[in-house]
């Protein structure tokens, strides 16, 4: 470059990879959830897929989805929804195994986990308003746009929020640099002096949380009922971020984001979750928009049917006696129903237990003081809890006796006397 002094700071200079003395390394997409696209250098845009190798100049864009990327040294990052990321540098120093990586986050959010190793790898996240450089840490970078008349790529000023969860991150912007330690965050607004680091909010506390929970089918049978998660409010929190991740090993360096939710409430109803185990990550968000430390829980949802609602009504027959007919609404995914009859309220001894496919059952024995309950049975060996116990007193079952014959004889005697 002949006129190197005439190049203004911030100018991007593209150098062919084959000019590099250090061989270029590659990264790999290890997980894709939802809608995400990829553009490799000189190639058309395609859907991002697991197993794809990424080279320098690759661009990842997420819509409602997320992408997890694994680097050559074992470091990883998660690109959250509505984000755009470019891979600016991927170098692998084969003599000592050190990796030098630089990514450019144009919009959205990326959470990065750089492993601690010797010699240390170098990882940089560049945004329109800041640069975050680390050597072995876990941190998150979020780029947001603010309405402005100032010329920019999208007509808005960019603000970068950096949260450090482990290690130390050097954040630079507007000729200033701050080392940001773990449990601190920093805000860099485009065109403004860099603000000093602030303490991140502590972990929220989950309320009445059970790792093993039951997942019930809804009334339509097309999905499951929403699952409620609750937590205690933090005084300085303006909102909360709840992320649902796959159930990875605690020793894994990579995270795989399934869903992310932001709410102003201290509870959230999880929808569209199937049976299985997940990792929940909950963070409180302060007035600056920085996300605090994560409260993490493992949640396992076990598929179970809803118990039927048991009802009864008298049923007349052609005989002199009457029957009690039990009936209930059909339960989604139920193949059979188990009907149990007992003389005791705790069902310690059963009169009968029968499995039927219908949603009604007639009791045709004249029994006194009867207790009845049912449960739904599914095709996958899953079953519901028992329904409420229904008590049928003796007066509801009309006994067949000969008292009418005595009344006829008395009537005939009175008629003869008259």
Secondary structure as UniProt FT lines:
FT   TURN            2..3
FT   HELIX           4..6
FT   TURN            9..10
FT   HELIX           17..19
FT   STRAND          27..33
FT   STRAND          36..39
FT   TURN            41..42
FT   STRAND          46..47
FT   TURN            50..51
FT   STRAND          53..54
FT   TURN            56..57
FT   STRAND          59..62
FT   STRAND          66..70
FT   TURN            72..73
FT   STRAND          76..79
FT   STRAND          83..93
FT   TURN            94..97
FT   STRAND          98..114
FT   STRAND          122..126
FT   STRAND          131..134
FT   STRAND          137..147
FT   TURN            153..154
FT   STRAND          156..166
FT   STRAND          168..173
FT   TURN            174..175
FT   STRAND          176..181
FT   TURN            182..183
FT   STRAND          184..189
FT   TURN            190..191
FT   STRAND          198..199
FT   STRAND          212..217
FT   TURN            219..220
FT   STRAND          227..231
FT   TURN            235..236
FT   STRAND          239..246
FT   TURN            250..251
FT   STRAND          257..263
FT   STRAND          267..270
FT   STRAND          276..285
FT   TURN            287..288
FT   STRAND          295..304
FT   STRAND          311..316
FT   STRAND          322..327
FT   TURN            332..333
FT   STRAND          334..342
FT   TURN            345..346
FT   STRAND          350..356
FT   STRAND          360..363
FT   STRAND          370..378
FT   TURN            379..380
FT   STRAND          390..392
FT   HELIX           394..396
FT   HELIX           403..417
//
